[in-house]
Amino acid sequence: MRIYYFLIFFSALHLLAYPAANAAASHYSDNGIGVILTNDKGTILYEKNIDRYFIPASTLKILTSLEAFHFLGENFHFHTDFYMDKQNNLKIKGWGDPFLTSEAIKSLCSDLGALLKQKNIKRIHSIIIDDTFFAYDINIPGAGNSSNPYDAPVGALCANFNTVFFTYDKSTNRFISAEPQTPLLPFVERQVKASGLKKGRIILSCRESRFYAPLLIKYFLKLQGIHFINNTSAVSECQTIGISFGNIQKNDKKILVWVSPYSLKEIIQKLLRYSSNFIANQIFLHIGAKKISPPATIKKGVHVLKDYAENTLEIKKIKIDEGSGLSRNNKITPRGMVKLLFDFMPYHDLMKRKSYIRRVKFQRLKNSAVTSAVTIEEFYKTGTLKNVRTRAGYFKLNNRLYPYVIMVNQKKNGYREIKKKLQKIAVEHSQFFYKRP
């Protein structure tokens, strides 16, 4: 057995000493490929172009997540504030909650409705929205005008990620919500019909999204027995009777601070697993406004995130255009990205996870080999744009994390071959350094 372990060591040593001999996808040009694999102590086991700048795509969300934990804390909860003015208007102040879903709105309206009844308020004149914490009509660099959820607009008070999920009910010959907890509001139904689709998900425009959350709040408050004097819910050229926009005034009375049930840690987990550009940029913008001043803008968000990356994480000369990875102007080196992974280690289990068994051959002397079954857990974040494929995460072997980064910025890439090679290197390294009883 001692000879067997020596042969494993010899194989691993040969591998580490001559990484070029194990280069993945050698038949592809490597000008647009950056790769790095290290052990949990930072020793580089494989590298290629690690100081060259690449487009990270959605792996940039790892940086935005770290920034959020740094400035807000993992137990931070977003909140939404409710006021009443002397004219009996309900005023709502939004702070950029990225996870204000129909379930959350129904819950807050249950609390708000009970509170209003306690105060003997059963009729509200109208709803006034203060969404000035974000600048109006923020254009995210890299976002398009498609109906895909990754192009959804941002804002200080948004509902359901500014998207609408619908289907067509043949039994009633009408469109219905594809989510039982979400009503299909009249103005939303018009957008659904205009899409020409029978089912799917559409995104709301920036102007439409400003009305969506207050209309849902109005809907659920009605279910609580709260009535509105201005009760029209139709939208014509984005003018809604009963809903207007204005600032919170000193004389307005705060009646409720509704705290989201989702901690930042829970939100980040969903951000990473579903790769939500909307959630990433809501957080990115919120932090920019909080650290500098309202209203939130791309410029402020970039300033704070870049300063955090360069001066706290010590990742120099990083290029940041927004917080989700949509923009092709975001640039980082594989060395910088693996530095992020070391700082993100305490949160690695928030990432997507895969577990699989690999049968690995360990070369022995005299052209013989030993095959061993090895269980690998992988925690990872991927990114995709046109001619861009990236992946950053960890291989977990024998309770040790092996951070790795794959950044491919070219059409023919050999991405899968690179990943398999990195797995093999990590496995062989872990098998030698694993302390056996």
C-alpha positions as CSV (number, residue, x, y, z in Angstrom):
1,M,0.0,0.0,0.0
2,R,2.9,2.4,0.7
3,I,4.0,1.9,-2.9
4,Y,0.4,2.7,-4.1
5,Y,0.3,6.0,-2.2
6,F,3.8,6.9,-3.5
7,L,2.6,6.3,-7.0
8,I,-0.4,8.6,-6.4
9,F,2.1,11.3,-5.1
10,F,4.3,10.8,-8.2
11,S,1.3,11.2,-10.5
12,A,0.1,14.3,-8.8
13,L,3.6,15.8,-8.6
14,H,4.1,15.2,-12.3
15,L,0.8,16.8,-13.0
16,L,1.5,19.9,-10.9
17,A,5.0,20.3,-12.2
18,Y,4.0,20.2,-15.9
19,P,0.6,21.9,-16.2
20,A,1.2,22.7,-19.8
21,A,1.2,19.0,-20.6
22,N,-2.3,18.8,-19.2
23,A,-3.7,21.9,-20.9
24,A,-7.4,21.6,-21.8
25,A,-8.7,22.2,-25.3
26,S,-5.2,22.5,-26.7
27,H,-6.6,22.4,-30.2
28,Y,-8.4,25.7,-29.6
29,S,-6.8,29.1,-29.6
30,D,-6.2,30.1,-26.0
31,N,-6.1,33.9,-26.5
32,G,-9.7,34.3,-25.2
33,I,-9.4,31.7,-22.4
34,G,-8.5,32.4,-18.8
35,V,-8.3,29.6,-16.2
36,I,-7.2,29.2,-12.6
37,L,-7.5,26.4,-10.1
38,T,-6.0,26.6,-6.6
39,N,-6.2,24.6,-3.4
40,D,-7.8,26.0,-0.2
41,K,-4.5,27.6,0.8
42,G,-4.1,29.6,-2.4
43,T,-1.5,27.4,-4.1
44,I,-2.1,27.6,-7.8
45,L,-2.6,24.1,-9.3
46,Y,-3.3,25.2,-12.9
47,E,-3.3,28.6,-14.6
48,K,-3.8,30.1,-18.0
49,N,-3.8,33.8,-18.8
50,I,-4.7,34.6,-15.2
51,D,-3.7,38.3,-15.4
52,R,-5.6,39.0,-18.7
53,Y,-8.9,40.8,-18.5
54,F,-12.1,38.9,-19.4
55,I,-15.9,39.6,-19.4
56,P,-17.2,37.8,-16.3
57,A,-20.9,37.8,-17.4
58,S,-23.1,36.6,-14.4
59,T,-20.1,35.4,-12.3
60,L,-19.9,39.2,-11.4
61,K,-22.9,38.5,-9.1
62,I,-20.4,36.9,-6.7
63,L,-18.8,40.3,-6.2
64,T,-22.2,42.1,-5.8
65,S,-23.2,39.4,-3.2
66,L,-20.0,40.0,-1.3
67,E,-20.5,43.8,-1.4
68,A,-24.0,43.3,0.0
69,F,-22.8,41.2,2.9
70,H,-20.1,43.7,3.6
71,F,-22.3,46.8,3.7
72,L,-25.6,45.4,4.8
73,G,-24.9,42.2,6.7
74,E,-26.3,38.8,6.1
75,N,-29.2,39.3,8.5
76,F,-30.3,42.6,6.9
77,H,-34.0,42.8,5.9
78,F,-35.4,45.3,3.3
79,H,-38.4,47.3,4.5
80,T,-41.2,49.4,3.1
81,D,-42.7,52.3,5.0
82,F,-46.4,53.3,5.1
83,Y,-47.8,56.7,6.1
84,M,-51.1,58.5,6.3
85,D,-51.5,62.2,5.5
86,K,-54.2,64.7,6.7
87,Q,-56.2,64.1,3.5
88,N,-56.5,60.4,4.3
89,N,-54.1,59.3,1.6
90,L,-52.0,56.2,2.1
91,K,-48.4,57.0,1.3
92,I,-45.9,54.3,0.6
93,K,-42.1,54.8,0.6
94,G,-40.1,52.2,-1.3
95,W,-36.4,51.4,-0.6
96,G,-35.6,49.0,-3.4
97,D,-36.8,45.7,-1.9
98,P,-35.8,43.2,-4.6
99,F,-38.1,40.4,-3.3
100,L,-41.5,42.1,-2.9
101,T,-43.6,39.2,-4.2
102,S,-47.3,38.7,-4.2
103,E,-47.0,36.5,-1.1
104,A,-45.1,39.3,0.6
105,I,-47.6,42.0,-0.5
106,K,-50.6,39.8,0.7
107,S,-48.9,39.4,4.1
108,L,-48.1,43.1,4.5
109,C,-51.6,44.1,3.5
110,S,-53.0,41.7,6.1
111,D,-50.8,43.6,8.7
112,L,-51.7,47.0,7.3
113,G,-55.4,46.2,7.0
114,A,-55.6,45.2,10.6
115,L,-53.7,48.3,11.7
116,L,-56.0,50.6,9.7
117,K,-59.1,49.0,11.2
118,Q,-57.6,49.4,14.7
119,K,-57.3,53.1,13.9
120,N,-60.9,53.1,12.5
121,I,-59.7,53.8,9.0
122,K,-61.8,51.9,6.5
123,R,-61.8,54.3,3.6
124,I,-58.7,55.7,1.9
125,H,-58.8,58.6,-0.5
126,S,-55.9,57.5,-2.7
127,I,-52.5,56.0,-2.7
128,I,-49.4,58.2,-3.1
129,I,-46.1,56.5,-4.0
130,D,-42.7,57.9,-2.9
131,D,-40.2,56.1,-5.1
132,T,-37.6,58.8,-5.0
133,F,-35.0,56.6,-3.4
134,F,-34.1,55.4,-7.0
135,A,-33.7,57.8,-9.9
136,Y,-36.5,57.4,-12.5
137,D,-36.0,55.3,-15.6
138,I,-32.6,53.8,-14.8
139,N,-31.0,52.2,-17.8
140,I,-28.9,49.2,-16.9
141,P,-25.9,48.9,-19.2
142,G,-26.2,45.7,-21.3
143,A,-29.9,45.3,-20.8
144,G,-32.0,45.2,-24.0
145,N,-35.7,45.8,-24.9
146,S,-36.7,42.1,-25.0
147,S,-39.5,40.5,-23.1
148,N,-37.1,38.3,-21.2
149,P,-37.0,38.6,-17.4
150,Y,-33.3,39.5,-17.4
151,D,-34.2,42.8,-19.1
152,A,-36.7,43.8,-16.4
153,P,-36.4,47.4,-15.2
154,V,-35.5,48.4,-11.7
155,G,-37.1,50.8,-9.2
156,A,-37.6,51.8,-5.6
157,L,-41.0,50.0,-5.3
158,C,-41.3,47.0,-7.5
159,A,-43.5,43.8,-7.4
160,N,-42.8,40.3,-8.7
161,F,-39.5,41.3,-10.2
162,N,-41.4,43.6,-12.6
163,T,-42.7,40.5,-14.5
164,V,-46.1,38.9,-15.1
165,F,-46.5,35.1,-15.4
166,F,-49.7,34.2,-17.3
167,T,-51.5,31.4,-19.2
168,Y,-54.7,31.0,-21.2
169,D,-57.6,29.2,-19.7
170,K,-59.5,27.4,-22.4
171,S,-62.4,26.5,-20.2
172,T,-63.2,30.2,-19.6
173,N,-61.6,31.6,-22.8
174,R,-59.6,34.2,-20.9
175,F,-56.1,34.9,-19.7
176,I,-55.4,34.1,-16.1
177,S,-52.4,34.3,-13.8
178,A,-50.1,31.3,-13.9
179,E,-49.4,32.0,-10.2
180,P,-52.4,31.3,-7.9
181,Q,-51.2,33.9,-5.4
182,T,-51.1,36.7,-8.0
183,P,-54.2,38.3,-9.5
184,L,-54.1,39.3,-13.2
185,L,-54.9,43.0,-12.9
186,P,-56.8,44.7,-15.7
187,F,-53.9,46.8,-17.0
188,V,-51.6,43.8,-16.9
189,E,-54.1,41.8,-18.9
190,R,-53.9,44.4,-21.6
191,Q,-50.2,44.0,-21.8
192,V,-50.6,40.2,-21.9
193,K,-53.0,40.4,-24.8
194,A,-50.6,42.8,-26.6
195,S,-47.8,40.3,-26.3
196,G,-49.5,37.8,-28.7
197,L,-48.6,34.9,-26.4
198,K,-50.9,32.3,-25.0
199,K,-48.7,31.7,-22.0
200,G,-45.3,32.8,-20.6
201,R,-43.8,35.7,-18.8
202,I,-43.7,39.4,-19.9
203,I,-41.8,42.3,-18.3
204,L,-43.3,45.6,-17.5
205,S,-41.9,48.8,-18.8
206,C,-40.4,51.3,-16.4
207,R,-43.6,53.4,-16.4
208,E,-45.9,50.4,-16.0
209,S,-43.8,48.9,-13.2
210,R,-44.3,52.1,-11.1
211,F,-48.1,51.3,-10.9
212,Y,-47.8,47.5,-10.5
213,A,-46.9,47.3,-6.8
214,P,-49.4,49.9,-5.6
215,L,-52.2,48.3,-7.6
216,L,-51.4,44.9,-6.0
217,I,-51.4,46.6,-2.6
218,K,-54.8,48.2,-3.4
219,Y,-56.1,44.8,-4.6
220,F,-55.1,43.0,-1.4
221,L,-56.2,45.8,0.9
222,K,-59.7,45.6,-0.6
223,L,-59.7,41.9,0.4
224,Q,-59.1,43.2,3.9
225,G,-62.2,45.4,3.8
226,I,-60.4,48.6,3.1
227,H,-62.2,50.8,0.5
228,F,-60.9,53.5,-1.8
229,I,-62.7,56.7,-2.8
230,N,-60.8,56.9,-6.0
231,N,-61.4,53.3,-7.1
232,T,-60.5,53.1,-10.8
233,S,-57.7,50.8,-11.6
234,A,-57.4,51.3,-15.3
235,V,-54.2,52.6,-16.7
236,S,-54.4,55.0,-19.7
237,E,-51.0,56.3,-20.9
238,C,-49.7,55.6,-17.4
239,Q,-52.2,57.8,-15.6
240,T,-54.0,55.9,-12.9
241,I,-56.9,57.4,-10.9
242,G,-56.3,56.8,-7.3
243,I,-52.6,56.4,-7.6
244,S,-50.1,59.3,-7.8
245,F,-46.5,60.0,-7.0
246,G,-45.0,62.4,-4.4
247,N,-42.7,62.8,-1.5
248,I,-43.2,61.9,2.1
249,Q,-43.8,65.1,4.1
250,K,-42.8,66.0,7.7
251,N,-46.4,66.1,8.8
252,D,-47.2,62.7,7.4
253,K,-47.7,60.1,10.1
254,K,-45.8,56.8,9.8
255,I,-48.1,54.0,10.7
256,L,-46.2,50.9,9.6
257,V,-42.6,49.8,8.8
258,W,-43.2,46.5,7.0
259,V,-40.0,44.3,7.2
260,S,-39.5,41.7,4.6
261,P,-39.5,38.1,5.9
262,Y,-36.5,37.4,3.7
263,S,-33.0,38.0,5.1
264,L,-30.3,39.2,2.8
265,K,-28.6,35.8,3.0
266,E,-31.8,34.1,1.7
267,I,-32.1,36.7,-1.1
268,I,-28.5,36.2,-2.1
269,Q,-29.1,32.5,-2.3
270,K,-32.0,33.0,-4.7
271,L,-29.9,35.6,-6.6
272,L,-27.1,33.1,-7.2
273,R,-29.2,30.0,-7.9
274,Y,-31.6,31.7,-10.3
275,S,-29.0,34.3,-11.6
276,S,-31.5,37.2,-11.3
277,N,-30.2,40.3,-12.9
278,F,-33.1,42.3,-11.3
279,I,-32.2,41.2,-7.8
280,A,-28.5,41.9,-8.3
281,N,-29.0,45.4,-9.7
282,Q,-31.6,46.3,-7.0
283,I,-29.1,45.5,-4.3
284,F,-26.3,47.2,-6.2
285,L,-28.3,50.4,-6.6
286,H,-29.6,50.3,-3.0
287,I,-26.1,50.2,-1.6
288,G,-24.9,53.0,-3.9
289,A,-27.7,55.3,-2.6
290,K,-27.3,54.2,1.0
291,K,-23.5,54.8,1.0
292,I,-23.5,58.1,-1.0
293,S,-27.0,59.6,-1.2
294,P,-30.4,59.2,-2.8
295,P,-31.5,58.8,-5.5
296,A,-29.8,55.6,-6.6
297,T,-28.0,55.8,-9.9
298,I,-25.7,53.5,-11.9
299,K,-22.9,56.0,-11.3
300,K,-23.2,55.8,-7.5
301,G,-23.5,52.0,-7.6
302,V,-20.4,51.6,-9.7
303,H,-18.4,54.0,-7.5
304,V,-19.2,52.1,-4.3
305,L,-18.7,48.6,-5.8
306,K,-15.5,49.5,-7.5
307,D,-14.1,51.2,-4.4
308,Y,-15.1,48.1,-2.3
309,A,-13.4,45.7,-4.9
310,E,-10.2,47.7,-5.1
311,N,-9.7,49.0,-1.5
312,T,-11.3,46.3,0.6
313,L,-10.8,43.1,-1.5
314,E,-7.6,44.5,-3.1
315,I,-8.7,43.6,-6.6
316,K,-7.0,46.4,-8.6
317,K,-8.1,47.9,-11.9
318,I,-11.3,46.0,-12.1
319,K,-13.8,47.4,-14.6
320,I,-17.4,47.7,-13.5
321,D,-20.4,48.9,-15.5
322,E,-23.3,47.6,-13.4
323,G,-24.0,44.9,-10.8
324,S,-25.4,41.8,-12.5
325,G,-22.9,41.0,-15.3
326,L,-25.2,42.0,-18.2
327,S,-22.7,44.5,-19.6
328,R,-19.8,43.5,-21.8
329,N,-17.8,46.4,-20.3
330,N,-17.4,44.6,-17.0
331,K,-13.9,43.2,-16.9
332,I,-11.9,41.2,-14.3
333,T,-8.9,38.8,-14.4
334,P,-9.1,35.2,-13.4
335,R,-6.6,36.0,-10.6
336,G,-9.1,38.7,-9.3
337,M,-12.0,36.4,-9.6
338,V,-10.4,33.6,-7.6
339,K,-9.6,36.3,-4.9
340,L,-13.4,36.8,-4.8
341,L,-13.9,33.1,-4.3
342,F,-11.6,33.0,-1.3
343,D,-13.5,35.9,0.3
344,F,-16.8,34.1,-0.6
345,M,-15.8,30.8,1.0
346,P,-18.0,31.3,4.1
347,Y,-21.0,31.6,1.8
348,H,-20.1,28.9,-0.8
349,D,-23.2,26.8,0.0
350,L,-25.5,29.6,-1.3
351,M,-24.4,28.7,-4.8
352,K,-25.9,26.1,-7.1
353,R,-24.6,22.6,-6.1
354,K,-23.9,19.4,-7.9
355,S,-22.7,16.1,-6.6
356,Y,-21.3,13.3,-8.7
357,I,-18.9,10.4,-8.7
358,R,-15.9,10.4,-11.0
359,R,-13.8,7.3,-11.7
360,V,-10.2,8.5,-11.9
361,K,-7.2,6.5,-13.1
362,F,-4.0,7.0,-11.2
363,Q,-1.0,6.0,-13.2
364,R,1.3,3.4,-11.7
365,L,4.8,2.3,-12.8
366,K,5.3,-0.1,-15.7
367,N,2.3,1.3,-17.7
368,S,-0.3,0.0,-15.2
369,A,-3.0,2.1,-13.5
370,V,-5.4,2.0,-10.5
371,T,-9.0,3.3,-10.9
372,S,-10.6,4.9,-7.9
373,A,-14.2,6.2,-7.5
374,V,-14.2,9.8,-6.1
375,T,-17.2,11.8,-4.9
376,I,-17.1,15.5,-6.0
377,E,-19.3,18.2,-4.7
378,E,-19.3,21.3,-6.8
379,F,-20.6,24.8,-5.9
380,Y,-20.7,27.2,-8.8
381,K,-22.0,30.2,-10.6
382,T,-22.1,30.4,-14.4
383,G,-22.3,33.3,-16.8
384,T,-23.3,33.4,-20.5
385,L,-23.3,36.2,-23.1
386,K,-22.8,35.9,-26.8
387,N,-19.4,34.2,-27.3
388,V,-18.8,34.3,-23.5
389,R,-19.0,31.4,-21.1
390,T,-17.8,31.7,-17.6
391,R,-17.9,29.5,-14.5
392,A,-16.5,30.2,-11.0
393,G,-16.9,28.1,-7.9
394,Y,-15.4,25.3,-5.8
395,F,-14.8,21.6,-6.0
396,K,-15.3,20.1,-2.6
397,L,-13.1,17.0,-2.0
398,N,-12.4,15.4,1.3
399,N,-13.9,18.5,3.1
400,R,-11.5,20.8,1.3
401,L,-12.6,23.5,-1.2
402,Y,-10.7,24.0,-4.5
403,P,-11.6,27.4,-6.0
404,Y,-11.6,27.5,-9.7
405,V,-12.4,30.0,-12.5
406,I,-13.0,29.4,-16.2
407,M,-13.4,32.5,-18.4
408,V,-13.9,31.9,-22.1
409,N,-14.4,34.9,-24.3
410,Q,-14.3,33.3,-27.7
411,K,-16.6,31.3,-29.9
412,K,-14.9,27.9,-30.0
413,N,-14.0,27.4,-26.5
414,G,-13.5,23.8,-25.2
415,Y,-15.3,24.9,-22.0
416,R,-16.4,21.3,-21.0
417,E,-13.0,19.9,-21.6
418,I,-11.4,22.6,-19.4
419,K,-13.8,21.8,-16.6
420,K,-13.1,18.1,-16.7
421,K,-9.4,18.7,-16.7
422,L,-9.7,21.0,-13.6
423,Q,-11.8,18.4,-11.9
424,K,-9.1,15.7,-12.6
425,I,-6.3,18.0,-11.2
426,A,-8.3,18.7,-8.1
427,V,-9.2,15.1,-7.5
428,E,-5.6,13.9,-7.9
429,H,-4.3,16.6,-5.6
430,S,-7.0,15.8,-3.0
431,Q,-6.3,12.1,-3.1
432,F,-2.6,12.6,-2.2
433,F,-3.2,15.2,0.5
434,Y,-6.1,13.4,2.1
435,K,-5.1,12.1,5.5
436,R,-5.8,8.5,5.7
437,P,-6.4,6.6,9.0
